[in-house]
């Protein structure tokens, strides 16, 4: 699925601070603004693709190959990208084992 382009300020509260490109399955945390009006809650953790339909959130055009870089940490964490809280998955060395 194509990544999403989130225009500056599309999430309300002047967020993101500058345009932002995210994988559609990236988990983010949003509070208030247009998201609350769209989804009916004031604060919520959701996948970026849930924002489609908001003004300023569109599928990003992809020319040629698309490469994603994922940050994996020893424990789950929240990092801020252009002011937007994004969740980072915990790296598990035991993936795929029983």
Secondary structure by P-SEA (a helix, b strand, c coil): cbbbbbccccccccccccbbbbcccbbbbbccccccccccccbbbbccccccccccccccccccbbbbbbbbcccccccccccbbbbbbbbbcccccc
